[in-house]
Every structure is written in structure tokens, then in C-alpha cells.
Amino acid sequence: MTIAEAVVKRLYELIDARQLTINRISTISGVTQSTVSDIVNGVTSNVKIATIKKLCDGLEISVRDFFDSPLFDDLEQELK
């Protein structure tokens, strides 16, 4: 799994656990809906840490909590 895929899966986990929509997470985090949609649809593969931080703020979790998931344990090496 790539980092981009792991970020999408983790974001969906967190959104689903809180029963939020893409529109709602974008509103509470201050990230545009198009940006969130691009992330979850795989259009954006290099999500900025500042964007992840805003999403975490909206979810009321830390960046550490975001990345504290088995999804990030065995990522593919992305050197190309």
C-alpha cells in the first residue's frame, strides 16, 4: 500500500467512525470540499501535512493519532 492509499483509508476510517460526510469534514476542518474529495478519490496523491493537520483539527485528534494506525506500518517504498 502506498502512503496516499493509507491516508485515504485512514481518513475514511475516521470519518466513518464519527458518522461524518465529506462535506461536513471539509466544513469543520476548513479544507475545501474539492480538496477533501480529491484526496479521498485519489486525484491528489501527495497530501500536504498542513492539510492533514487541518483535517485532524476538525476531527479533534492529533497528527500523531492520525498516523497511529496499522495502515502505516508496512508501506511500499516509494523511491522511483
LUMKERO-678579 format. One line per field, with one value per residue (C-alpha): residue in three letters; x, y, z. Coordinates in pm, 1 decimal, padded with zeros to 6 digits. Example, Ala and Ser with C-alpha at 12.3 -4.5 7.8 and 13.67 -1.06 7.14 Angstrom:
% LUMKERO-678579
type <- [Ala; Ser]
xx <- [01230.0; 01367.0]
yy <- [-00450.0; -00106.0]
zz <- [00780.0; 00714.0]
//
This chain:
% LUMKERO-678579
type <- [Met; Thr; Ile; Ala; Glu; Ala; Val; Val; Lys; Arg; Leu; Tyr; Glu; Leu; Ile; Asp; Ala; Arg; Gln; Leu; Thr; Ile; Asn; Arg; Ile; Ser; Thr; Ile; Ser; Gly; Val; Thr; Gln; Ser; Thr; Val; Ser; Asp; Ile; Val; Asn; Gly; Val; Thr; Ser; Asn; Val; Lys; Ile; Ala; Thr; Ile; Lys; Lys; Leu; Cys; Asp; Gly; Leu; Glu; Ile; Ser; Val; Arg; Asp; Phe; Phe; Asp; Ser; Pro; Leu; Phe; Asp; Asp; Leu; Glu; Gln; Glu; Leu; Lys]
xx <- [00000.0; 00125.5; 00119.1; -00155.5; -00371.6; -00310.6; -00404.6; -00731.6; -00819.3; -00734.9; -00938.2; -01236.1; -01195.7; -01204.9; -01491.5; -01699.6; -01632.8; -01770.5; -02054.2; -01943.1; -01972.9; -01705.8; -01894.4; -01906.0; -01537.2; -01442.8; -01658.3; -01529.1; -01166.3; -01156.8; -01035.7; -01230.8; -01469.3; -01292.0; -00960.6; -01109.9; -01283.8; -00958.8; -00782.0; -01040.2; -01085.3; -00711.9; -00681.8; -00430.2; -00158.1; 00071.1; -00134.2; 00043.3; 00098.6; -00064.4; -00383.1; -00368.5; -00320.7; -00632.8; -00831.0; -00703.3; -00805.4; -01154.9; -01164.3; -01025.8; -00730.9; -00356.9; -00146.0; 00014.4; -00329.5; -00394.6; -00081.7; -00121.6; -00276.1; -00157.2; -00223.2; 00107.4; 00314.4; 00410.1; 00403.4; 00561.8; 00890.9; 00814.6; 01156.0; 01135.1]
yy <- [00000.0; 00349.2; 00638.9; 00805.6; 00492.5; 00464.8; 00830.6; 00779.7; 00463.8; 00627.5; 00935.8; 00717.0; 00523.0; 00842.7; 00997.5; 00679.5; 00635.3; 00984.2; 00939.4; 01246.2; 01330.0; 01470.1; 01798.7; 01807.5; 01724.1; 01993.7; 02246.7; 02167.5; 02144.9; 02447.6; 02241.2; 02294.9; 02019.8; 01985.6; 01924.3; 01659.7; 01498.4; 01498.5; 01328.5; 01054.4; 00995.2; 00955.7; 01262.3; 01412.6; 01164.2; 01399.2; 01542.9; 01823.1; 01769.4; 02110.4; 01973.5; 01660.6; 01884.8; 02085.5; 01764.8; 01639.7; 01966.4; 01923.5; 01564.8; 01681.7; 01445.4; 01496.8; 01427.1; 01152.9; 00995.0; 01015.7; 00817.3; 00578.6; 00304.0; -00030.9; 00111.2; 00293.9; 00000.2; -00168.9; 00094.8; 00037.6; 00207.8; 00499.6; 00582.9; 00582.8]
zz <- [00000.0; -00078.1; 00166.5; -00039.9; -00019.7; 00354.8; 00407.9; 00218.6; 00412.2; 00743.8; 00662.5; 00571.8; 00898.0; 01099.7; 00902.9; 00921.8; 01295.7; 01354.7; 01103.4; 00908.1; 00540.6; 00310.9; 00315.7; 00695.8; 00745.0; 00497.4; 00683.2; 01031.8; 00921.9; 00694.1; 00399.3; 00080.0; -00021.2; -00354.6; -00177.2; 00051.5; -00245.5; -00443.8; -00152.8; -00099.7; -00471.6; -00527.4; -00750.1; -00506.1; -00419.6; -00226.1; 00057.7; 00242.2; 00612.4; 00670.1; 00510.8; 00725.0; 01030.7; 00940.9; 00895.0; 01230.5; 01394.3; 01252.8; 01379.1; 01716.5; 01703.9; 01683.7; 01378.6; 01586.1; 01635.4; 01262.0; 01180.8; 01476.0; 01266.5; 01133.6; 00785.4; 00808.8; 00935.8; 00608.6; 00335.7; -00001.4; -00063.7; -00292.1; -00430.9; -00806.7]
//
